Amino acid sequence: MNELRAERLQVMVSPEELAALDDFRFKHRMPTRAAAVRELLKLGLSGVGTDAAAGVKSSDYGVFNRGPEGHTQVEDAPEGK
C-alpha cells in the first residue's frame, strides 16, 4: 500500500492508554505505534459510531474512565476546605 500521508496528527495519551496501544502493537506484531493507531482507527471506524452531542469535551472520549476530573491531575486540598 503506497498511500500519500501528508497530514500529521498529534494525540496526547495517558500512560495507561500508551500501554494499551503498545500491548496491541506487540500482540499483533505491528512495526510502529503509528501502524497500530491506524489499524485501531480503521477498526473503530468500521464499528459502531459515537453520537457526539453538543458540549461533549475531548476528554470524554478517553480509552479509560477518568471520572469527573477528566485527564487532569488534581492536587490534594487541605482538609476542611
C-alpha positions in Angstrom: 0.0 0.0 0.0 1.6 3.2 -1.2 -0.7 6.0 0.2 0.3 9.6 0.5 0.3 10.6 4.2 0.5 14.4 4.1 -1.2 15.1 7.4 0.3 14.8 10.8 -2.0 14.1 13.8 -0.7 14.5 17.3 -2.6 12.9 20.2 -1.9 13.2 23.9 -2.5 9.9 25.8 -2.2 8.8 29.4 0.3 6.2 30.5 -2.4 3.6 30.6 -3.6 4.4 27.1 0.0 4.2 25.8 0.5 0.8 27.5 -2.7 -0.5 25.9 -1.6 0.8 22.5 1.8 -0.9 22.9 0.2 -4.1 24.1 -2.0 -4.1 20.9 1.0 -3.3 18.7 3.2 -6.1 20.0 0.4 -8.7 20.2 -0.3 -8.1 16.5 3.4 -7.7 15.6 3.0 -4.3 14.1 6.1 -2.4 13.2 5.3 1.0 14.7 2.9 2.8 17.0 1.6 4.7 14.0 0.7 1.5 12.3 -1.1 0.3 15.4 -3.0 3.6 15.7 -4.0 3.4 12.0 -5.3 -0.2 12.5 -7.2 0.7 15.6 -8.7 3.7 13.8 -9.7 1.5 10.9 -11.3 -1.0 13.3 -13.1 1.8 15.2 -14.5 3.4 12.1 -15.8 0.1 10.9 -17.6 -0.5 14.2 -20.5 1.4 15.8 -20.1 5.1 15.6 -20.5 7.5 18.6 -23.2 10.1 19.0 -21.3 13.3 19.6 -23.7 15.7 21.3 -23.2 19.4 21.8 -21.0 20.3 24.7 -19.1 17.0 24.7 -15.4 17.5 25.6 -12.4 15.7 24.0 -11.5 14.2 27.4 -14.9 12.5 27.4 -13.6 10.2 24.7 -10.7 8.6 26.6 -9.9 4.9 26.5 -10.1 4.6 30.3 -12.6 6.2 32.6 -11.0 9.1 34.3 -14.0 10.3 36.4 -15.4 13.8 36.6 -11.9 15.5 36.6 -11.1 14.1 33.2 -7.4 13.7 32.5 -6.2 16.5 34.8 -4.1 16.0 37.8 -5.7 17.4 40.9 -3.6 18.5 43.9 -4.9 17.4 47.4 -6.8 20.3 49.1 -6.2 20.8 52.8 -8.9 19.2 55.0 -11.9 21.3 55.8 -11.9 23.3 52.6 
